Amino acid sequence: MNHLKIKKQPPTEAESHAVELNPGAIDLKIAQIQAYLSYTEDLMIQKLVVNNQSCALLYLEALVKTDLIQSSVLKPLLESNSSDIEQILNSIEVKKSSDILQIGTSLLNGFCISVLENDSAAIMMPVAELYNRSIQEPKEEQIIKGSHDGFIESLSVNLNLIRNRIKSPKLKVKYFTLGSVTKTKVAMMHMDNIADTNIIEECEKRLSAIDLDYLYSVGNIEEMIEEHPLSPFPQTIQTERPDRAVSYLMEGKIVIIVDGSPCVLVLPITFFSFFQSPDDYNGRWITGSFYRIIRYISFMLAISLPAIYIAIVSYHSEVLPVGILYSVTVSLTYVPLPPILEAIVMLIILELLKEAAIRLPSPIAQTIGIVGGLVIGTAVVEAHLVSHTMIVVIGLTAIASFVSPLSEFGTSLRILGFPSMLAASLFGLFGISIIMMAICIHLCKIETLGVPYFAPFGPFNGKKGQIDIFFRLPIWKTSKDSKTKKPGFHIQSFLRRWKRS
């Protein structure tokens, strides 16, 4: 955390000491609140008389539900004969304060403020208008089986999605307010009986040390608390899936939710977490294990396949069978570019097509992806700028990088492909070996919140059940209760039935 720079700003007058609301006339109170809110024009002021007592209602027009003000505030005030406004509004969660800072914060949170003549305390009533989109499945983390809901931009809704899945008193939530200007609400969740207390304390310490003017996404938090910002590997997981977040909570990890962001942050994370998908646990264990192995194979292909091709073509062509060697040699005959430039050009074109497909509307993006890929691929081959074999290699590399359940990890793999290709063009297969060793050393070196990133292999931990990293073991095999046995077929019961028959 040495790179984290704490920026201290001089406190404002309202933050330095409590500023009390003027106890005099209503106009003085209104002027004081207007000054705190920089005389914004969307501050609505409505003066009225309630049983011979002057009062004024203040609220920010864009943040409140006007129908609720009419039905729950104005109507009871005008129809009641009581002079006690708190008693009139007892159906609403009413708060009282004379602190200008608290009053202004309440207005910014969608409260309606009532100030009375010759009374220094203001009455605050929640009438916020909440605009939430419907709960839908995340487009970037779609699965075949399992739940199809996802987080949205509302902090309370996201907490609800997790609480509905974990109905345990041990699920603990701690709130933070980050951003000196935005005042963004952040929730940190963990299982109190599972998560490591040292990790929890370290995470709280880092969140409390963040000092930013604005905070609008979990990406800001990720960048501030990660320990190795120069590493190409992501050290946290951003997910929009509640089931994935719940599974991490049950493993003792911490989930950070930012109000206004549909992604939640999960930490600490290990390297092997990026190869796991909810689909692995929504079907049979054999199927889940098969696809997990496929993801590990795709990881190696995405990093090393173009580099291996460059090394073989440039230095080690004798390892190829004669038939394949002849085909590759013919395809390279009229190509003026060296293999390293071929690969870099095609990878850049691939990234351009990917970015264009993301930014354009869906119907146009599909056309660009298919037609653009076919037209450009055919054109560069016919122009003898790139060989046929290189097209196949780059296509397989792109597919392998897209296999990762999390898109950010796939992007890291494509970035790592460039240094491996450069090493292969300079030193051949020996250069690829050096790059792979450097990646392994780097993975063993970095940590997240004190947890080794390459655990349980760096350092090695031979605890039982670590095979689940590479294979999706059956539930009855990984249960914490050692007496739990697989229902269904047992060899002993089968032999007993066979003897009876």
Order of alpha helices (4+ residues) and beta strands (2+ residues): alpha-alpha-beta-beta-alpha-alpha-alpha-beta-alpha-beta-beta-alpha-beta-beta-alpha-alpha-beta-alpha-beta-beta-alpha-alpha-alpha-alpha-alpha-alpha-alpha-alpha-beta-beta-alpha-alpha
